[in-house]
Amino acid sequence: MDTILLIFCVIYDFCKGFEPRWEQRLSESSLKRRRRRGELCLSEVMTTIVGFHLSGYRTFKHYYLNYVLRYQRCYFPGLVSYHRFVGEL
């Protein structure tokens, strides 16, 4: 199994339990803010960030533009541009 798939599966399992509790906590909070759904799910965003830290690239921008967009499109069909990705964080 590819390393990226293994990382994604572990993060996805974590997010299944974390996101409902996070959403509940946000709804109970006195801070009300609009939350727009991104095109990437939380586990895809987290997998991309973990992949960067394991990659050896010096900057996230170079990693995303030169590796993720070129070689990981098959894993993440909803990939967005670099500027949209960092704007959604």
Secondary structure, 3 states (H helix, E strand, C coil): CCHHHHHHHHHHHHHHHHHHHHHHHHHHCCCCCCCCCCCCCHHHHHHHHHHHHHHCCCCHHHHHHHHHHHHCCCCCCCCCCHHHHHHHC
